[in-house]
Amino acid sequence: MMTREGARGMEWNAWSAGNTPEYLCTLPFVRLLSGPMDYTPGIFDINYDRAKADPGRIEWNGRNDYCKINTTVARQIANWVIIYSPLQMAADLIENYEGQPAFQFFRDFNADCDWSQALQGEIGKYIAIVRRAGSNFYLGAGTDGEARTLTVPLSFLGEGTYTATVYADDPADPTKVVISTQEVTAADTLTVAMAPAGGQAVSFIPRK
């Protein structure tokens, strides 16, 4: 009752050419209007080679060596914010998270949000959403197959100064995440640069 699938989730990538970035930019405007979705986002090994990993495996519907995840890793992180579920799950194999600094976003994120706001978006093209849990804020943005840069005012933040930890695309490598931090207030504006099929996730933690 807390979260339901009701649309093509992450597992669709395991036996098909995968969900497109355009599809992921459509879900928030359609399926998510009816409530939380159990999509199981957060895959870090987006180039999983099934044949190499298990050459003797036989699939119920034949070989699926063409299967892939059509996003950057940064977009996988952003989907934790974009695709709302109060019971979120890191769905990749444990070994794919080991030694990954970007996994820190999952540790910091509180899926049971108190408040949400759609900041910007266009159906099938891009989306930017912010959510609040307690005193922390989390921003998730994603784009379709085109590179895109958004300018996002941070007026949704509360009073005081926040440490913003940004998980952004590496334009040269979709498997890598560029992590940076900055101090921000509600008077500031954030530039969100996204690679094709990419995204950006940001955690805003109040400074004590």
C-alpha positions as protocol buffer text, in pm:
chain_id: "A"
residue {
  index: 1
  type: MET
  ca { x: 0 y: 0 z: 0 }
}
residue {
  index: 2
  type: MET
  ca { x: 299 y: 234 z: 49 }
}
residue {
  index: 3
  type: THR
  ca { x: 431 y: 201 z: -306 }
}
residue {
  index: 4
  type: ARG
  ca { x: 319 y: 20 z: -620 }
}
residue {
  index: 5
  type: GLU
  ca { x: 466 y: -38 z: -962 }
}
residue {
  index: 6
  type: GLY
  ca { x: 186 y: 7 z: -1216 }
}
residue {
  index: 7
  type: ALA
  ca { x: 416 y: 95 z: -1508 }
}
residue {
  index: 8
  type: ARG
  ca { x: 736 y: -30 z: -1671 }
}
residue {
  index: 9
  type: GLY
  ca { x: 993 y: -39 z: -1394 }
}
residue {
  index: 10
  type: MET
  ca { x: 1367 y: -95 z: -1388 }
}
residue {
  index: 11
  type: GLU
  ca { x: 1336 y: -467 z: -1463 }
}
residue {
  index: 12
  type: TRP
  ca { x: 1215 y: -383 z: -1814 }
}
residue {
  index: 13
  type: ASN
  ca { x: 1581 y: -308 z: -1893 }
}
residue {
  index: 14
  type: ALA
  ca { x: 1670 y: -673 z: -1820 }
}
residue {
  index: 15
  type: TRP
  ca { x: 1486 y: -822 z: -2119 }
}
residue {
  index: 16
  type: SER
  ca { x: 1453 y: -541 z: -2370 }
}
residue {
  index: 17
  type: ALA
  ca { x: 1640 y: -252 z: -2527 }
}
residue {
  index: 18
  type: GLY
  ca { x: 1547 y: -64 z: -2209 }
}
residue {
  index: 19
  type: ASN
  ca { x: 1336 y: 229 z: -2096 }
}
residue {
  index: 20
  type: THR
  ca { x: 1426 y: 542 z: -2287 }
}
residue {
  index: 21
  type: PRO
  ca { x: 1525 y: 872 z: -2124 }
}
residue {
  index: 22
  type: GLU
  ca { x: 1212 y: 1019 z: -2286 }
}
residue {
  index: 23
  type: TYR
  ca { x: 1002 y: 759 z: -2101 }
}
residue {
  index: 24
  type: LEU
  ca { x: 1166 y: 857 z: -1772 }
}
residue {
  index: 25
  type: CYS
  ca { x: 1080 y: 1221 z: -1847 }
}
residue {
  index: 26
  type: THR
  ca { x: 716 y: 1121 z: -1905 }
}
residue {
  index: 27
  type: LEU
  ca { x: 650 y: 912 z: -1591 }
}
residue {
  index: 28
  type: PRO
  ca { x: 639 y: 1213 z: -1351 }
}
residue {
  index: 29
  type: PHE
  ca { x: 364 y: 1375 z: -1561 }
}
residue {
  index: 30
  type: VAL
  ca { x: 153 y: 1060 z: -1600 }
}
residue {
  index: 31
  type: ARG
  ca { x: 195 y: 758 z: -1371 }
}
residue {
  index: 32
  type: LEU
  ca { x: 328 y: 953 z: -1072 }
}
residue {
  index: 33
  type: LEU
  ca { x: 20 y: 1176 z: -1062 }
}
residue {
  index: 34
  type: SER
  ca { x: -163 y: 877 z: -913 }
}
residue {
  index: 35
  type: GLY
  ca { x: 83 y: 822 z: -626 }
}
residue {
  index: 36
  type: PRO
  ca { x: 418 y: 661 z: -537 }
}
residue {
  index: 37
  type: MET
  ca { x: 584 y: 421 z: -781 }
}
residue {
  index: 38
  type: ASP
  ca { x: 811 y: 126 z: -705 }
}
residue {
  index: 39
  type: TYR
  ca { x: 1054 y: 174 z: -995 }
}
residue {
  index: 40
  type: THR
  ca { x: 1368 y: 48 z: -810 }
}
residue {
  index: 41
  type: PRO
  ca { x: 1606 y: 316 z: -946 }
}
residue {
  index: 42
  type: GLY
  ca { x: 1973 y: 353 z: -865 }
}
residue {
  index: 43
  type: ILE
  ca { x: 2167 y: 117 z: -1093 }
}
residue {
  index: 44
  type: PHE
  ca { x: 2539 y: 199 z: -1106 }
}
residue {
  index: 45
  type: ASP
  ca { x: 2651 y: -75 z: -1349 }
}
residue {
  index: 46
  type: ILE
  ca { x: 2468 y: 68 z: -1650 }
}
residue {
  index: 47
  type: ASN
  ca { x: 2683 y: -128 z: -1899 }
}
residue {
  index: 48
  type: TYR
  ca { x: 2629 y: -473 z: -1750 }
}
residue {
  index: 49
  type: ASP
  ca { x: 2757 y: -741 z: -1989 }
}
residue {
  index: 50
  type: ARG
  ca { x: 2529 y: -1037 z: -1922 }
}
residue {
  index: 51
  type: ALA
  ca { x: 2705 y: -1273 z: -2166 }
}
residue {
  index: 52
  type: LYS
  ca { x: 3047 y: -1201 z: -2014 }
}
residue {
  index: 53
  type: ALA
  ca { x: 2926 y: -1225 z: -1655 }
}
residue {
  index: 54
  type: ASP
  ca { x: 2741 y: -1555 z: -1702 }
}
residue {
  index: 55
  type: PRO
  ca { x: 2809 y: -1708 z: -2047 }
}
residue {
  index: 56
  type: GLY
  ca { x: 2618 y: -2029 z: -1968 }
}
residue {
  index: 57
  type: ARG
  ca { x: 2297 y: -1859 z: -1861 }
}
residue {
  index: 58
  type: ILE
  ca { x: 1985 y: -1929 z: -2065 }
}
residue {
  index: 59
  type: GLU
  ca { x: 1707 y: -1673 z: -2050 }
}
residue {
  index: 60
  type: TRP
  ca { x: 1341 y: -1772 z: -2051 }
}
residue {
  index: 61
  type: ASN
  ca { x: 1287 y: -1560 z: -2361 }
}
residue {
  index: 62
  type: GLY
  ca { x: 1624 y: -1619 z: -2528 }
}
residue {
  index: 63
  type: ARG
  ca { x: 1956 y: -1438 z: -2514 }
}
residue {
  index: 64
  type: ASN
  ca { x: 1937 y: -1076 z: -2401 }
}
residue {
  index: 65
  type: ASP
  ca { x: 2285 y: -948 z: -2469 }
}
residue {
  index: 66
  type: TYR
  ca { x: 2146 y: -625 z: -2617 }
}
residue {
  index: 67
  type: CYS
  ca { x: 1983 y: -518 z: -2290 }
}
residue {
  index: 68
  type: LYS
  ca { x: 2104 y: -192 z: -2145 }
}
residue {
  index: 69
  type: ILE
  ca { x: 2024 y: 101 z: -1917 }
}
residue {
  index: 70
  type: ASN
  ca { x: 1975 y: 413 z: -2124 }
}
residue {
  index: 71
  type: THR
  ca { x: 2083 y: 672 z: -1869 }
}
residue {
  index: 72
  type: THR
  ca { x: 2395 y: 806 z: -1705 }
}
residue {
  index: 73
  type: VAL
  ca { x: 2475 y: 698 z: -1349 }
}
residue {
  index: 74
  type: ALA
  ca { x: 2403 y: 1052 z: -1226 }
}
residue {
  index: 75
  type: ARG
  ca { x: 2051 y: 1018 z: -1369 }
}
residue {
  index: 76
  type: GLN
  ca { x: 2012 y: 690 z: -1182 }
}
residue {
  index: 77
  type: ILE
  ca { x: 2083 y: 878 z: -860 }
}
residue {
  index: 78
  type: ALA
  ca { x: 1849 y: 1163 z: -954 }
}
residue {
  index: 79
  type: ASN
  ca { x: 1569 y: 913 z: -1015 }
}
residue {
  index: 80
  type: TRP
  ca { x: 1558 y: 846 z: -641 }
}
residue {
  index: 81
  type: VAL
  ca { x: 1417 y: 1198 z: -608 }
}
residue {
  index: 82
  type: ILE
  ca { x: 1224 y: 1222 z: -935 }
}
residue {
  index: 83
  type: ILE
  ca { x: 1039 y: 889 z: -908 }
}
residue {
  index: 84
  type: TYR
  ca { x: 882 y: 922 z: -565 }
}
residue {
  index: 85
  type: SER
  ca { x: 846 y: 624 z: -335 }
}
residue {
  index: 86
  type: PRO
  ca { x: 848 y: 635 z: 47 }
}
residue {
  index: 87
  type: LEU
  ca { x: 1003 y: 287 z: 45 }
}
residue {
  index: 88
  type: GLN
  ca { x: 1307 y: 324 z: -177 }
}
residue {
  index: 89
  type: MET
  ca { x: 1555 y: 50 z: -272 }
}
residue {
  index: 90
  type: ALA
  ca { x: 1910 y: 42 z: -407 }
}
residue {
  index: 91
  type: ALA
  ca { x: 1847 y: -225 z: -669 }
}
residue {
  index: 92
  type: ASP
  ca { x: 2194 y: -297 z: -807 }
}
residue {
  index: 93
  type: LEU
  ca { x: 2429 y: -574 z: -690 }
}
residue {
  index: 94
  type: ILE
  ca { x: 2611 y: -487 z: -368 }
}
residue {
  index: 95
  type: GLU
  ca { x: 2952 y: -518 z: -532 }
}
residue {
  index: 96
  type: ASN
  ca { x: 2858 y: -247 z: -783 }
}
residue {
  index: 97
  type: TYR
  ca { x: 2817 y: 2 z: -497 }
}
residue {
  index: 98
  type: GLU
  ca { x: 3139 y: -88 z: -315 }
}
residue {
  index: 99
  type: GLY
  ca { x: 3402 y: 186 z: -337 }
}
residue {
  index: 100
  type: GLN
  ca { x: 3159 y: 427 z: -508 }
}
residue {
  index: 101
  type: PRO
  ca { x: 3165 y: 774 z: -343 }
}
residue {
  index: 102
  type: ALA
  ca { x: 2833 y: 857 z: -514 }
}
residue {
  index: 103
  type: PHE
  ca { x: 2658 y: 598 z: -295 }
}
residue {
  index: 104
  type: GLN
  ca { x: 2671 y: 865 z: -23 }
}
residue {
  index: 105
  type: PHE
  ca { x: 2360 y: 1022 z: -175 }
}
residue {
  index: 106
  type: PHE
  ca { x: 2161 y: 709 z: -89 }
}
residue {
  index: 107
  type: ARG
  ca { x: 2290 y: 724 z: 269 }
}
residue {
  index: 108
  type: ASP
  ca { x: 2186 y: 1090 z: 303 }
}
residue {
  index: 109
  type: PHE
  ca { x: 1852 y: 1061 z: 125 }
}
residue {
  index: 110
  type: ASN
  ca { x: 1530 y: 1027 z: 326 }
}
residue {
  index: 111
  type: ALA
  ca { x: 1266 y: 871 z: 101 }
}
residue {
  index: 112
  type: ASP
  ca { x: 981 y: 951 z: 341 }
}
residue {
  index: 113
  type: CYS
  ca { x: 945 y: 1313 z: 229 }
}
residue {
  index: 114
  type: ASP
  ca { x: 721 y: 1571 z: 396 }
}
residue {
  index: 115
  type: TRP
  ca { x: 686 y: 1808 z: 100 }
}
residue {
  index: 116
  type: SER
  ca { x: 750 y: 1809 z: -273 }
}
residue {
  index: 117
  type: GLN
  ca { x: 747 y: 2066 z: -551 }
}
residue {
  index: 118
  type: ALA
  ca { x: 783 y: 2034 z: -929 }
}
residue {
  index: 119
  type: LEU
  ca { x: 1025 y: 2312 z: -1024 }
}
residue {
  index: 120
  type: GLN
  ca { x: 1055 y: 2284 z: -1403 }
}
residue {
  index: 121
  type: GLY
  ca { x: 969 y: 2039 z: -1676 }
}
residue {
  index: 122
  type: GLU
  ca { x: 819 y: 1950 z: -2010 }
}
residue {
  index: 123
  type: ILE
  ca { x: 655 y: 1616 z: -2081 }
}
residue {
  index: 124
  type: GLY
  ca { x: 901 y: 1372 z: -2235 }
}
residue {
  index: 125
  type: LYS
  ca { x: 1184 y: 1625 z: -2237 }
}
residue {
  index: 126
  type: TYR
  ca { x: 1305 y: 1718 z: -1888 }
}
residue {
  index: 127
  type: ILE
  ca { x: 1202 y: 1737 z: -1524 }
}
residue {
  index: 128
  type: ALA
  ca { x: 1330 y: 1899 z: -1204 }
}
residue {
  index: 129
  type: ILE
  ca { x: 1176 y: 1819 z: -865 }
}
residue {
  index: 130
  type: VAL
  ca { x: 1267 y: 1908 z: -507 }
}
residue {
  index: 131
  type: ARG
  ca { x: 1157 y: 1724 z: -194 }
}
residue {
  index: 132
  type: ARG
  ca { x: 1199 y: 1797 z: 177 }
}
residue {
  index: 133
  type: ALA
  ca { x: 1240 y: 1549 z: 461 }
}
residue {
  index: 134
  type: GLY
  ca { x: 1275 y: 1711 z: 801 }
}
residue {
  index: 135
  type: SER
  ca { x: 1518 y: 2000 z: 754 }
}
residue {
  index: 136
  type: ASN
  ca { x: 1695 y: 1850 z: 451 }
}
residue {
  index: 137
  type: PHE
  ca { x: 1611 y: 1912 z: 87 }
}
residue {
  index: 138
  type: TYR
  ca { x: 1682 y: 1691 z: -215 }
}
residue {
  index: 139
  type: LEU
  ca { x: 1674 y: 1793 z: -580 }
}
residue {
  index: 140
  type: GLY
  ca { x: 1652 y: 1557 z: -876 }
}
residue {
  index: 141
  type: ALA
  ca { x: 1667 y: 1660 z: -1242 }
}
residue {
  index: 142
  type: GLY
  ca { x: 1673 y: 1458 z: -1561 }
}
residue {
  index: 143
  type: THR
  ca { x: 1673 y: 1514 z: -1935 }
}
residue {
  index: 144
  type: ASP
  ca { x: 1585 y: 1321 z: -2250 }
}
residue {
  index: 145
  type: GLY
  ca { x: 1836 y: 1229 z: -2521 }
}
residue {
  index: 146
  type: GLU
  ca { x: 1954 y: 1589 z: -2547 }
}
residue {
  index: 147
  type: ALA
  ca { x: 2206 y: 1766 z: -2328 }
}
residue {
  index: 148
  type: ARG
  ca { x: 2035 y: 2036 z: -2126 }
}
residue {
  index: 149
  type: THR
  ca { x: 2119 y: 2306 z: -1872 }
}
residue {
  index: 150
  type: LEU
  ca { x: 1862 y: 2437 z: -1623 }
}
residue {
  index: 151
  type: THR
  ca { x: 1881 y: 2744 z: -1404 }
}
residue {
  index: 152
  type: VAL
  ca { x: 1712 y: 2662 z: -1072 }
}
residue {
  index: 153
  type: PRO
  ca { x: 1647 y: 2932 z: -807 }
}
residue {
  index: 154
  type: LEU
  ca { x: 1691 y: 2789 z: -458 }
}
residue {
  index: 155
  type: SER
  ca { x: 1408 y: 2993 z: -305 }
}
residue {
  index: 156
  type: PHE
  ca { x: 1252 y: 2670 z: -176 }
}
residue {
  index: 157
  type: LEU
  ca { x: 1525 y: 2641 z: 90 }
}
residue {
  index: 158
  type: GLY
  ca { x: 1460 y: 2746 z: 448 }
}
residue {
  index: 159
  type: GLU
  ca { x: 1650 y: 3011 z: 640 }
}
residue {
  index: 160
  type: GLY
  ca { x: 2023 y: 2987 z: 691 }
}
residue {
  index: 161
  type: THR
  ca { x: 2305 y: 2826 z: 496 }
}
residue {
  index: 162
  type: TYR
  ca { x: 2305 y: 2477 z: 346 }
}
residue {
  index: 163
  type: THR
  ca { x: 2581 y: 2250 z: 227 }
}
residue {
  index: 164
  type: ALA
  ca { x: 2482 y: 2144 z: -125 }
}
residue {
  index: 165
  type: THR
  ca { x: 2642 y: 1820 z: -241 }
}
residue {
  index: 166
  type: VAL
  ca { x: 2603 y: 1791 z: -619 }
}
residue {
  index: 167
  type: TYR
  ca { x: 2611 y: 1460 z: -806 }
}
residue {
  index: 168
  type: ALA
  ca { x: 2651 y: 1558 z: -1172 }
}
residue {
  index: 169
  type: ASP
  ca { x: 2721 y: 1398 z: -1508 }
}
residue {
  index: 170
  type: ASP
  ca { x: 3072 y: 1357 z: -1640 }
}
residue {
  index: 171
  type: PRO
  ca { x: 3020 y: 1476 z: -2001 }
}
residue {
  index: 172
  type: ALA
  ca { x: 3294 y: 1241 z: -2123 }
}
residue {
  index: 173
  type: ASP
  ca { x: 3180 y: 924 z: -1944 }
}
residue {
  index: 174
  type: PRO
  ca { x: 2818 y: 833 z: -1856 }
}
residue {
  index: 175
  type: THR
  ca { x: 2941 y: 577 z: -1601 }
}
residue {
  index: 176
  type: LYS
  ca { x: 3113 y: 841 z: -1386 }
}
residue {
  index: 177
  type: VAL
  ca { x: 2967 y: 1094 z: -1144 }
}
residue {
  index: 178
  type: VAL
  ca { x: 3127 y: 1429 z: -1065 }
}
residue {
  index: 179
  type: ILE
  ca { x: 3075 y: 1517 z: -699 }
}
residue {
  index: 180
  type: SER
  ca { x: 3119 y: 1871 z: -565 }
}
residue {
  index: 181
  type: THR
  ca { x: 3005 y: 2075 z: -266 }
}
residue {
  index: 182
  type: GLN
  ca { x: 2916 y: 2439 z: -216 }
}
residue {
  index: 183
  type: GLU
  ca { x: 2752 y: 2657 z: 47 }
}
residue {
  index: 184
  type: VAL
  ca { x: 2418 y: 2801 z: -62 }
}
residue {
  index: 185
  type: THR
  ca { x: 2118 y: 2995 z: 68 }
}
residue {
  index: 186
  type: ALA
  ca { x: 1766 y: 3056 z: -56 }
}
residue {
  index: 187
  type: ALA
  ca { x: 1896 y: 3364 z: -238 }
}
residue {
  index: 188
  type: ASP
  ca { x: 2123 y: 3159 z: -465 }
}
residue {
  index: 189
  type: THR
  ca { x: 2065 y: 2998 z: -804 }
}
residue {
  index: 190
  type: LEU
  ca { x: 2193 y: 2657 z: -908 }
}
residue {
  index: 191
  type: THR
  ca { x: 2305 y: 2573 z: -1262 }
}
residue {
  index: 192
  type: VAL
  ca { x: 2209 y: 2214 z: -1345 }
}
residue {
  index: 193
  type: ALA
  ca { x: 2405 y: 2085 z: -1645 }
}
residue {
  index: 194
  type: MET
  ca { x: 2300 y: 1743 z: -1779 }
}
residue {
  index: 195
  type: ALA
  ca { x: 2453 y: 1522 z: -2047 }
}
residue {
  index: 196
  type: PRO
  ca { x: 2230 y: 1342 z: -2300 }
}
residue {
  index: 197
  type: ALA
  ca { x: 2010 y: 1094 z: -2107 }
}
residue {
  index: 198
  type: GLY
  ca { x: 2165 y: 1243 z: -1795 }
}
residue {
  index: 199
  type: GLY
  ca { x: 2064 y: 1409 z: -1475 }
}
residue {
  index: 200
  type: GLN
  ca { x: 2174 y: 1563 z: -1151 }
}
residue {
  index: 201
  type: ALA
  ca { x: 2100 y: 1497 z: -786 }
}
residue {
  index: 202
  type: VAL
  ca { x: 2167 y: 1743 z: -504 }
}
residue {
  index: 203
  type: SER
  ca { x: 2135 y: 1708 z: -128 }
}
residue {
  index: 204
  type: PHE
  ca { x: 2094 y: 2027 z: 79 }
}
residue {
  index: 205
  type: ILE
  ca { x: 2191 y: 1979 z: 443 }
}
residue {
  index: 206
  type: PRO
  ca { x: 2162 y: 2274 z: 686 }
}
residue {
  index: 207
  type: ARG
  ca { x: 2492 y: 2394 z: 831 }
}
residue {
  index: 208
  type: LYS
  ca { x: 2501 y: 2375 z: 1208 }
}
